[in-house]
Amino acid sequence: MHLDVGKLDSCHARYLMVIAASAVFAVGCGGDRSPEPSTVLLSRAPVPPPLPLSRFDVPLDYDLTPVLRTVERAVPRTFGSLDSVKREDGRRSYAYVVTRGRFTGFVRGGEVHLRSTFTYAARGFYKPPLSPTLSAGCGGETSGPRLAVELATPLTLTDEWRLSPRARIVRVAPFSDTDRDKCTVSLINYDITQRVVSAARSAIQEKLPEINRRVSQVKLEDRFSRWWELLNRPIRLTDGVWLLLEPEQLRLGGVSGSGSILTVQAGLDARPRVIASVRQPTVGATVLPPLARGSSAEGFQIYVEGRIGYAAASQQLTERLTGMNITRAGRSVTIQTVVATPSPGGRLRLAVGFTGDASGMLQFTGIPRYDAAKREISVPDLDYEIETDSRLVSAYVWLRTDELRDVFRSRAQLSADPALERGRSLLLAGLNRKLGDVLTLSATVDSVAVRGVYITPEGVLVRALAMGDASVQVRQE
């Protein structure tokens, strides 16, 4: 019996129509009769197992301006009064009034420092025996000796998203060593400088609890809640494919800064995943959780998927195998086409069309596996399909041999690189973008390791685990 090439082309065309329609059929060819396609059931790829928490570095930048405003309100503009005379001994006394300037802030060594220049006026009094009191002073209403004042506090966040200060005095001293910043009343030989320094230090020390109390009332929850909501929004990778970060927790890390910007190094615990959905996925409640402590695993882990459609798979295999000549028992055939379609049980069906001493189509099935060394998908258990046309095999027994089967096992391979690169590119695009006006995602993908190959109605699905590092930059509002 001879199967002519015309019927082979007709059968091949039927396979391609099946693929284009995204249906799943078992198709056979032989003689003058081609059975009608019959529908079979195929399951989707299994749900991947849960991954450990991923961690995104989240440097939270905080402008110190609100802290400065709070300290401005807590520290009085003036200390003392020229009408309030402080007696030092039986004959000497003094009075002073200090006017402070505005505070400026900067970060050093994980602490917030606040500086200000105080200007003061002072008068000294001396009562000589049997004589009227003598007095002289320094400073005036617009100028006078200066004091350099510096406060510092480590500034962290509480679990309730409030600032937690512990203010201390770093320095209260004359602004310089020049006469401009000394108050020595030569008329009565009385140096008041250190007395004003001590009085100013005592006055500021009394205000530290109030400074701590007011700064601790600076609540950041509303701002962080807006950021949290942005992190919960689905990120569109392409049509029908979405990235969900699914943040769970923010963990507090170290504190650093530059200039007037305080940076809290935080870690975002999340379980990112890529899903397929025609419509934008809905997310649940996005309530900001309490701030956690400690650290979690570095970097992120995300399952990504690449798909090789059956038409593309057929083209790859045909290009690889077309023209191959196989000789057995003095007879030879030449491969013309290879058509890939799904088969039940997670198997891939390869319909191999050939011409030569025999013409027709043989069908093989097997479970695809990923060969990491070759970076290819192979079918190591590929074997003749039971439903292969019995008349074809009966007529050409020499076709159904282990040797022929082994040729296809060794040569029927698909490259997974294009699908993996597509998934990697989509993931990078999703993790390097702006979210709203204040958040910017940045990421690198260090590795992509295949974790499974599955037969689905739409194509050969390659699931891989992408690992890398990511951060969320927060721009000040």
C-alpha positions as CSV (number, residue, x, y, z in Angstrom):
1,M,0.0,0.0,0.0
2,H,1.3,3.5,-0.8
3,L,0.3,6.8,0.8
4,D,0.6,9.6,-1.7
5,V,2.0,13.0,-0.9
6,G,-1.3,14.8,-1.6
7,K,-3.0,13.1,1.3
8,L,0.0,13.9,3.5
9,D,-0.3,17.6,2.7
10,S,-4.0,17.4,3.4
11,C,-3.4,15.9,6.8
12,H,-0.7,18.4,7.5
13,A,-3.0,21.2,6.7
14,R,-5.6,19.8,9.0
15,Y,-3.1,19.8,11.8
16,L,-2.2,23.4,11.2
17,M,-5.9,24.4,11.3
18,V,-6.3,22.6,14.6
19,I,-3.4,24.6,16.0
20,A,-4.7,27.9,14.7
21,A,-8.0,27.3,16.3
22,S,-6.4,26.6,19.6
23,A,-8.4,23.4,20.0
24,V,-7.0,20.1,21.1
25,F,-7.4,17.2,18.8
26,A,-6.0,13.8,18.0
27,V,-5.5,13.5,14.3
28,G,-4.5,10.5,12.2
29,C,-3.7,10.1,8.5
30,G,-3.7,7.0,6.3
31,G,-5.0,5.6,3.1
32,D,-8.0,7.2,1.7
33,R,-9.6,7.7,5.0
34,S,-8.8,10.4,7.6
35,P,-10.8,10.1,10.8
36,E,-12.6,13.2,12.1
37,P,-10.7,15.1,14.9
38,S,-11.9,14.1,18.4
39,T,-11.8,16.4,21.4
40,V,-9.6,15.4,24.3
41,L,-9.3,16.9,27.8
42,L,-6.2,18.7,28.8
43,S,-5.5,20.2,32.2
44,R,-3.7,23.5,32.8
45,A,-0.3,23.7,34.3
46,P,-0.4,23.0,38.1
47,V,-0.4,25.9,40.4
48,P,3.2,26.5,41.5
49,P,4.2,25.9,45.1
50,P,4.4,28.9,47.4
51,L,7.7,30.7,47.5
52,P,9.5,32.1,50.6
53,L,9.0,35.7,51.2
54,S,10.8,38.0,48.7
55,R,12.5,41.1,49.9
56,F,12.6,44.5,48.2
57,D,15.0,47.1,49.6
58,V,12.9,50.2,50.4
59,P,15.0,53.3,51.3
60,L,12.4,55.6,52.8
61,D,13.5,59.2,52.4
62,Y,12.1,61.7,54.9
63,D,12.5,65.4,54.7
64,L,13.4,66.9,58.1
65,T,11.3,70.0,57.5
66,P,8.4,68.9,59.7
67,V,10.8,68.0,62.5
68,L,12.3,71.5,62.2
69,R,8.9,73.1,62.4
70,T,8.1,71.1,65.5
71,V,11.3,72.0,67.2
72,E,10.7,75.7,66.3
73,R,7.4,75.5,68.1
74,A,8.8,73.7,71.1
75,V,11.8,76.0,71.8
76,P,11.0,79.6,72.9
77,R,12.3,82.4,70.9
78,T,13.8,84.1,73.9
79,F,15.3,83.1,77.3
80,G,15.8,85.3,80.3
81,S,15.2,89.0,80.7
82,L,17.3,92.0,81.5
83,D,14.8,92.8,84.2
84,S,15.5,89.4,86.0
85,V,18.7,89.9,87.9
86,K,20.6,86.9,89.1
87,R,22.7,87.5,92.2
88,E,26.0,85.6,92.2
89,D,27.5,86.7,95.5
90,G,27.0,89.6,97.9
91,R,28.3,92.2,95.5
92,R,28.0,90.8,91.9
93,S,24.9,90.0,89.9
94,Y,23.9,89.8,86.2
95,A,21.0,89.7,83.9
96,Y,20.7,88.4,80.3
97,V,18.3,87.8,77.5
98,V,18.9,85.3,74.7
99,T,17.2,85.4,71.3
100,R,17.5,82.3,69.2
101,G,17.7,82.1,65.4
102,R,16.1,79.5,63.2
103,F,17.1,75.8,63.4
104,T,18.7,74.1,60.5
105,G,18.9,70.3,60.2
106,F,21.2,67.7,58.8
107,V,22.0,64.0,59.2
108,R,25.2,62.6,60.5
109,G,26.0,59.0,61.6
110,G,22.3,57.9,61.7
111,E,21.3,60.9,63.9
112,V,19.4,64.1,63.1
113,H,21.3,67.2,64.1
114,L,19.7,70.6,64.7
115,R,21.7,73.8,64.8
116,S,20.9,77.3,65.6
117,T,22.7,80.5,66.5
118,F,21.6,82.4,69.6
119,T,22.3,86.1,70.1
120,Y,22.3,87.6,73.6
121,A,22.5,90.8,75.5
122,A,23.8,90.9,79.1
123,R,24.5,93.3,81.9
124,G,26.7,92.9,84.9
125,F,26.2,94.7,88.3
126,Y,28.7,95.4,91.1
127,K,27.9,97.0,94.4
128,P,31.1,98.4,96.0
129,P,31.1,99.1,99.7
130,L,29.6,102.5,100.6
131,S,29.0,103.4,96.9
132,P,26.2,103.2,94.4
133,T,25.9,100.0,92.2
134,L,27.9,100.1,89.1
135,S,26.7,98.4,85.9
136,A,27.8,97.8,82.3
137,G,26.8,95.4,79.6
138,C,27.3,93.9,76.1
139,G,25.1,93.4,73.1
140,G,22.2,95.3,71.9
141,E,18.8,94.9,70.4
142,T,20.1,93.9,66.9
143,S,23.5,92.5,67.6
144,G,25.5,91.0,70.4
145,P,27.6,88.0,71.4
146,R,26.6,84.7,69.8
147,L,26.2,81.2,71.0
148,A,26.4,78.1,68.8
149,V,23.7,75.6,69.8
150,E,23.4,72.0,68.5
151,L,21.0,69.3,69.4
152,A,20.9,65.7,68.1
153,T,18.6,62.7,68.3
154,P,18.4,59.3,66.8
155,L,15.2,59.2,64.8
156,T,13.5,56.0,64.1
157,L,9.9,54.9,63.5
158,T,7.6,53.2,66.0
159,D,5.3,50.3,65.0
160,E,2.5,52.9,64.7
161,W,4.4,54.9,62.1
162,R,5.4,57.8,64.4
163,L,8.8,59.3,64.8
164,S,10.7,58.3,68.0
165,P,13.2,60.9,69.1
166,R,15.6,61.0,72.1
167,A,17.0,64.5,71.9
168,R,20.2,65.5,73.6
169,I,22.4,68.6,73.7
170,V,25.6,68.3,71.7
171,R,26.9,71.8,72.2
172,V,26.2,75.2,73.7
173,A,29.2,77.4,73.4
174,P,30.4,80.8,72.2
175,F,30.1,80.9,68.5
176,S,33.8,81.8,68.1
177,D,36.9,82.7,70.2
178,T,36.9,86.3,69.1
179,D,35.9,89.2,71.2
180,R,32.8,89.5,69.1
181,D,31.4,86.5,70.9
182,K,32.5,87.3,74.5
183,C,30.7,89.3,77.1
184,T,33.4,90.8,79.5
185,V,32.4,93.9,81.4
186,S,35.7,95.5,81.8
187,L,34.4,98.4,84.0
188,I,33.7,96.0,86.8
189,N,36.1,93.2,85.6
190,Y,33.2,90.7,85.2
191,D,33.1,88.0,82.5
192,I,29.5,87.0,82.0
193,T,30.1,84.7,78.9
194,Q,30.1,81.3,80.6
195,R,27.3,82.3,82.9
196,V,25.1,82.9,79.9
197,V,26.2,79.7,78.3
198,S,25.3,77.7,81.4
199,A,21.9,79.5,81.7
200,A,21.1,78.8,78.0
201,R,22.1,75.2,78.4
202,S,19.9,74.8,81.4
203,A,16.9,76.4,79.6
204,I,17.3,74.2,76.6
205,Q,17.7,71.1,78.8
206,E,14.4,71.8,80.4
207,K,12.8,71.9,76.9
208,L,14.1,68.5,75.7
209,P,11.2,66.5,77.0
210,E,8.8,68.8,75.3
211,I,10.8,68.5,72.0
212,N,10.6,64.7,72.2
213,R,6.9,64.8,73.0
214,R,6.1,67.1,70.1
215,V,8.3,65.3,67.5
216,S,6.8,61.9,68.6
217,Q,3.4,63.3,67.6
218,V,4.5,63.7,64.0
219,K,2.5,60.9,62.3
220,L,3.6,59.4,59.0
221,E,0.9,56.8,58.6
222,D,-1.2,58.7,56.1
223,R,1.8,59.2,53.8
224,F,3.0,55.6,54.0
225,S,-0.6,54.4,53.5
226,R,-0.6,56.1,50.1
227,W,2.6,54.4,49.2
228,W,1.3,51.0,50.4
229,E,-1.7,51.4,48.2
230,L,0.5,52.0,45.1
231,L,2.5,48.8,45.9
232,N,-0.7,46.8,46.0
233,R,-1.9,47.8,42.5
234,P,-1.5,45.2,39.7
235,I,1.2,46.0,37.2
236,R,0.4,45.3,33.6
237,L,3.2,43.4,31.8
238,T,1.5,42.9,28.5
239,D,-2.0,42.0,27.2
240,G,-3.5,39.6,29.7
241,V,-0.4,39.3,31.9
242,W,-0.1,41.1,35.2
243,L,2.5,41.3,38.0
244,L,1.2,41.4,41.5
245,L,3.7,42.4,44.2
246,E,1.4,41.4,47.0
247,P,3.3,43.2,49.8
248,E,2.8,41.9,53.3
249,Q,5.1,43.8,55.6
250,L,7.6,46.6,55.9
251,R,10.6,45.9,58.2
252,L,12.6,48.7,59.8
253,G,16.3,48.7,59.1
254,G,19.2,51.2,59.7
255,V,19.0,54.9,59.4
256,S,21.3,57.1,57.3
257,G,20.9,60.3,55.4
258,S,22.4,63.2,53.5
259,G,21.8,66.9,53.9
260,S,18.3,67.4,55.3
261,I,17.0,64.0,54.1
262,L,16.8,61.2,56.6
263,T,16.8,57.7,54.9
264,V,15.3,54.8,56.7
265,Q,16.6,51.5,55.2
266,A,13.5,49.3,55.2
267,G,12.7,45.9,53.8
268,L,9.5,45.1,52.0
269,D,8.3,41.5,52.5
270,A,6.2,40.5,49.5
271,R,5.1,37.4,47.6
272,P,5.3,38.7,44.0
273,R,3.7,36.6,41.2
274,V,2.8,36.8,37.6
275,I,-0.8,35.9,36.6
276,A,-2.8,35.7,33.4
277,S,-6.0,37.6,33.4
278,V,-7.9,39.4,30.6
279,R,-9.1,42.0,33.1
280,Q,-7.1,43.8,35.7
281,P,-7.0,41.6,38.8
282,T,-8.8,42.9,41.9
283,V,-6.9,43.1,45.1
284,G,-8.2,42.9,48.7
285,A,-7.8,45.4,51.5
286,T,-4.7,47.5,51.4
287,V,-4.5,48.6,55.0
288,L,-1.0,49.5,56.0
289,P,0.2,46.9,58.6
290,P,2.2,47.9,61.7
291,L,5.9,48.4,61.1
292,A,7.9,45.2,61.8
293,R,11.4,44.7,63.1
294,G,14.3,42.5,62.0
295,S,15.3,41.3,58.6
296,S,14.1,38.9,56.0
297,A,15.7,37.0,53.1
298,E,17.5,39.2,50.6
299,G,16.3,39.6,47.0
300,F,13.2,38.5,45.3
301,Q,11.9,35.2,43.8
302,I,9.2,35.3,41.2
303,Y,7.8,32.5,39.0
304,V,7.8,33.6,35.3
305,E,6.3,31.7,32.4
306,G,7.1,31.6,28.8
307,R,5.0,29.9,26.2
308,I,6.0,28.2,22.9
309,G,2.9,28.0,20.7
310,Y,2.3,24.8,18.8
311,A,2.7,26.6,15.5
312,A,6.1,27.9,16.6
313,A,7.1,24.5,18.0
314,S,6.2,22.9,14.7
315,Q,8.2,25.4,12.8
316,Q,11.3,24.8,15.1
317,L,11.1,21.0,14.7
318,T,10.4,21.1,11.0
319,E,13.5,23.4,10.5
320,R,15.6,21.0,12.6
321,L,14.4,17.7,11.0
322,T,13.4,18.6,7.4
323,G,15.5,16.8,4.9
324,M,16.8,14.2,7.3
325,N,17.2,10.9,5.5
326,I,16.7,7.7,7.4
327,T,17.7,4.3,5.9
328,R,16.6,1.0,7.3
329,A,16.8,-2.5,5.7
330,G,17.9,-1.0,2.4
331,R,14.9,1.4,2.3
332,S,14.9,5.1,3.1
333,V,12.5,7.9,3.8
334,T,13.1,11.7,4.0
335,I,11.4,13.8,6.7
336,Q,9.3,16.6,5.3
337,T,7.3,18.1,8.2
338,V,6.9,17.8,11.9
339,V,3.6,19.1,13.5
340,A,3.4,19.5,17.3
341,T,0.1,19.3,19.1
342,P,-1.0,18.5,22.7
343,S,-2.0,15.1,23.8
344,P,-3.7,14.0,27.0
345,G,-1.7,13.2,30.2
346,G,0.7,16.1,29.7
347,R,2.2,14.6,26.6
348,L,3.4,16.2,23.4
349,R,2.4,14.7,20.1
350,L,4.7,14.9,17.1
351,A,3.2,14.0,13.7
352,V,6.2,13.3,11.4
353,G,5.5,13.5,7.7
354,F,7.8,11.7,5.3
355,T,8.3,10.7,1.7
356,G,10.6,8.2,0.0
357,D,10.2,4.4,-0.2
358,A,7.1,5.1,1.9
359,S,5.0,8.2,2.3
360,G,2.7,9.2,5.1
361,M,2.8,10.3,8.7
362,L,3.9,8.6,11.9
363,Q,2.8,9.9,15.3
364,F,5.0,9.9,18.4
365,T,4.1,11.1,22.0
366,G,6.1,11.8,25.1
367,I,6.4,14.0,28.1
368,P,8.6,17.0,27.5
369,R,11.5,17.7,29.9
370,Y,14.0,20.5,30.2
371,D,17.7,19.8,29.7
372,A,19.5,22.5,31.7
373,A,22.9,21.6,30.2
374,K,21.7,22.1,26.6
375,R,19.0,24.8,27.5
376,E,16.5,22.8,25.4
377,I,13.3,21.0,25.8
378,S,13.5,17.4,24.8
379,V,11.2,14.4,24.9
380,P,13.4,11.6,26.3
381,D,10.5,9.0,26.5
382,L,9.2,9.8,23.0
383,D,7.6,6.7,21.5
384,Y,5.2,5.6,18.8
385,E,1.6,6.6,19.6
386,I,-0.6,3.6,20.1
387,E,-3.2,5.1,17.7
388,T,-0.6,5.3,14.9
389,D,-2.4,4.1,11.8
390,S,-2.1,0.3,11.9
391,R,-2.4,-0.1,8.1
392,L,0.6,2.1,7.7
393,V,2.7,0.1,10.1
394,S,1.5,-3.2,8.7
395,A,2.5,-2.1,5.2
396,Y,5.8,-0.7,6.3
397,V,6.9,-2.7,9.3
398,W,10.4,-1.5,8.9
399,L,9.3,2.0,9.8
400,R,8.4,1.1,13.3
401,T,11.8,0.4,14.8
402,D,13.7,1.4,17.9
403,E,16.3,3.0,15.6
404,L,13.8,5.4,14.0
405,R,12.3,6.2,17.4
406,D,15.8,6.9,18.9
407,V,16.5,9.3,16.0
408,F,13.5,11.4,17.0
409,R,14.3,11.2,20.7
410,S,17.8,12.7,20.0
411,R,16.8,15.3,17.4
412,A,13.3,16.4,18.4
413,Q,14.3,19.4,20.7
414,L,12.9,22.8,21.2
415,S,14.9,25.9,22.4
416,A,13.4,27.4,25.5
417,D,15.6,30.5,25.4
418,P,13.2,32.8,23.4
419,A,10.3,32.0,25.8
420,L,12.5,32.5,28.8
421,E,13.9,35.7,27.5
422,R,10.4,37.0,26.8
423,G,9.3,36.2,30.4
424,R,12.5,37.8,31.8
425,S,12.0,41.0,29.6
426,L,8.4,41.3,30.7
427,L,9.4,40.9,34.4
428,L,12.2,43.5,34.1
429,A,9.8,45.9,32.4
430,G,7.3,45.4,35.3
431,L,9.9,45.9,38.0
432,N,11.6,49.0,36.5
433,R,8.9,51.7,36.3
434,K,7.2,54.4,38.2
435,L,4.2,53.8,40.4
436,G,2.2,56.9,40.7
437,D,4.2,60.1,41.2
438,V,6.4,59.2,44.1
439,L,7.4,55.5,43.9
440,T,10.0,54.1,41.5
441,L,10.6,50.4,41.2
442,S,14.2,49.3,40.2
443,A,15.3,45.7,39.8
444,T,17.9,43.4,38.2
445,V,17.3,39.8,37.4
446,D,20.3,37.7,38.3
447,S,19.2,34.2,37.2
448,V,16.3,32.4,35.6
449,A,16.1,28.7,36.4
450,V,13.5,26.4,34.7
451,R,11.4,24.6,37.2
452,G,9.0,22.8,34.9
453,V,7.7,22.2,31.4
454,Y,4.0,21.6,30.9
455,I,1.6,20.9,28.0
456,T,-1.3,23.2,27.9
457,P,-4.0,23.9,25.3
458,E,-2.3,27.1,24.2
459,G,1.3,25.7,23.9
460,V,4.3,24.3,25.7
461,L,4.6,26.3,28.9
462,V,8.0,26.8,30.4
463,R,7.9,27.8,34.1
464,A,11.0,29.3,35.6
465,L,12.1,30.9,38.8
466,A,13.5,34.4,38.4
467,M,15.8,35.7,41.2
468,G,17.3,39.1,41.6
469,D,17.4,42.3,43.7
470,A,14.9,45.1,43.7
471,S,14.3,48.3,45.5
472,V,11.5,50.9,45.8
473,Q,12.6,54.5,45.7
474,V,10.3,57.0,47.4
475,R,10.5,60.6,46.2
476,Q,9.4,63.2,48.6
477,E,6.0,64.7,48.1
